[in-house]
Amino acid sequence: MAISIDFASVTPEVILGGVAIAFARIFDVSLGVLRLSAQAAGRRKAAWGFAFLESFVWVVVVSSVVTNLTNPVYAVSFALGFATGTLVGITLEGLLARGEQVVRIFTHKGDEMSHAMRELGYRVTQFEGKGRDGPIQLLFIHVPRRRAPKLRPVARKLDENCFIVVDDVRSSSNAVQQMVRK
């Protein structure tokens, strides 16, 4: 079965339908990005909610596109919505920035850097180590995710040659948190 495309059928209603499809795809793909983020962070209920909404919108949108395959506006709108939804989802996920991260800084100026970080209110744990080029200090700084990007410029200002690694924290606990839960 060959599909023929009829550009004469592009009416204002079809264009409006295409816009609706694009916006629906932006919504459901953004939910997909948020779902993946929630899954990675172990937030099961949020992941479930995002997955339900994402799949429901997807089914509605796909059915409207598949039943109108001869209309190129719907196919283009579907693809445009998918691509834009990815961008919007990543942007939203970055703005929400939920969770915690550990910033590890490998430096030859550990004492100076840990002091500066503590002055800024960060809790720093410092370790001595041996690197490829000799002694090195390793700083562990556990921060809310939205504060992690602020550490890099501070560290680079103190030691432009430092090596920085940022990891997501899936779960954490300390004595204070455990006492509060009891």
C-alpha positions in Angstrom: 0.0 0.0 0.0 1.5 3.3 -1.1 0.9 6.5 0.9 0.2 9.5 -1.2 0.6 13.0 0.2 -2.0 15.6 -0.7 -0.8 19.1 0.1 -4.2 20.5 -1.0 -5.8 19.1 2.1 -3.8 21.4 4.3 -6.5 23.6 5.7 -6.5 25.9 8.8 -8.2 23.1 10.7 -5.4 20.7 9.8 -2.8 23.3 10.8 -4.6 23.8 14.1 -4.7 20.0 14.6 -1.0 19.9 13.9 -0.3 22.6 16.5 -2.4 20.6 19.0 -0.4 17.4 18.2 2.9 19.3 18.6 1.9 20.7 22.0 0.6 17.3 23.2 3.9 15.7 22.1 5.9 18.5 23.9 3.8 17.7 27.0 4.2 13.9 26.9 7.9 13.8 26.0 8.6 16.3 28.8 6.8 14.0 31.1 9.0 11.1 29.8 12.2 13.0 30.7 10.8 13.8 34.2 9.8 10.1 34.6 13.3 9.0 33.8 14.7 11.4 36.3 12.3 10.3 38.9 13.1 6.6 38.2 16.9 7.3 38.5 16.3 9.0 41.8 14.2 6.2 43.1 11.0 8.3 43.4 8.6 5.5 42.4 5.3 7.2 42.9 6.3 10.2 40.9 7.7 8.0 38.1 4.4 6.1 38.1 2.4 9.3 37.7 4.6 10.6 35.0 4.4 7.3 33.2 0.6 7.1 33.3 0.2 10.7 31.9 2.9 10.2 29.4 1.5 7.0 27.9 -2.1 8.3 27.9 -1.2 11.4 26.0 1.0 9.4 23.6 -1.8 7.0 22.8 -4.2 9.8 22.0 -1.7 11.6 19.8 -0.5 8.6 17.9 -4.0 7.5 17.1 -4.7 10.9 15.6 -1.6 10.8 13.5 -2.0 7.2 12.4 -5.6 7.7 11.2 -4.4 10.7 9.1 -1.2 9.4 7.5 -1.9 11.1 4.2 -1.6 14.5 5.9 2.1 15.6 6.2 1.3 18.3 8.7 0.4 15.8 11.4 3.6 13.8 10.9 5.8 16.9 10.9 4.0 18.2 14.0 4.5 14.8 15.7 8.3 15.0 15.1 8.6 18.6 15.9 6.7 18.1 19.2 9.0 15.1 20.1 12.2 17.1 19.5 10.9 20.2 21.3 9.5 18.1 24.2 13.0 16.6 24.7 14.4 20.1 25.0 11.6 21.3 27.3 11.8 18.2 29.5 15.6 18.6 30.0 15.1 22.3 30.8 12.3 21.5 33.3 14.3 18.8 34.9 17.3 21.1 35.4 15.1 23.8 36.9 13.5 21.4 39.3 16.9 20.0 40.2 15.6 17.7 42.9 17.9 15.4 44.8 21.4 15.5 46.2 24.8 15.2 44.7 28.3 14.5 45.9 31.0 16.8 44.4 34.5 15.2 44.5 37.4 17.6 44.0 40.9 16.2 43.5 43.3 19.0 44.2 46.9 19.9 45.4 45.4 22.7 47.5 43.1 20.7 49.7 43.5 22.7 52.9 43.0 26.0 51.2 40.0 24.8 49.2 38.3 23.0 52.1 38.6 26.1 54.2 37.1 28.3 51.5 34.2 25.8 50.9 33.5 25.7 54.6 33.5 29.5 54.8 30.8 29.4 52.1 28.7 27.0 54.3 29.5 23.7 52.6 30.2 20.6 54.7 33.5 19.2 53.4 35.2 15.9 54.1 38.9 15.8 53.1 41.1 12.8 52.4 44.8 12.4 51.6 45.6 10.3 48.6 48.3 9.4 46.2 47.7 10.3 42.5 49.7 9.8 39.4 51.9 12.8 40.1 52.2 12.3 43.9 50.2 13.4 46.9 46.7 14.8 46.3 43.8 15.8 48.5 40.3 14.6 47.7 37.4 16.7 48.9 33.8 15.2 49.3 31.1 17.8 49.4 27.5 16.6 49.7 25.0 19.2 48.4 21.5 19.7 47.2 21.6 19.3 43.4 20.8 22.9 42.7 23.8 24.0 44.6 26.3 21.7 42.9 27.0 23.9 39.8 28.0 26.8 42.1 31.0 24.8 43.4 32.9 24.4 40.1 33.8 28.1 39.7 34.9 28.4 43.3 37.1 25.4 43.0 38.5 26.5 39.7 39.3 29.9 41.1 41.4 28.3 43.9 43.0 25.6 41.7 42.5 25.8 38.0 44.1 22.4 37.6 41.7 20.6 40.0 39.7 17.6 38.8 36.0 17.7 39.6 33.5 14.7 39.6 29.8 15.1 40.3 27.7 12.1 41.2 24.0 11.8 41.9 23.1 10.4 45.3 20.3 7.8 45.3 19.9 7.8 49.1 21.7 9.0 52.1 21.3 9.1 55.9 23.0 10.5 58.9 22.5 10.2 62.7 20.4 13.4 62.7 18.0 12.1 60.0 17.7 8.7 61.8 16.8 10.4 65.1 14.1 12.5 63.5 12.5 9.4 61.9 12.1 7.6 65.2 
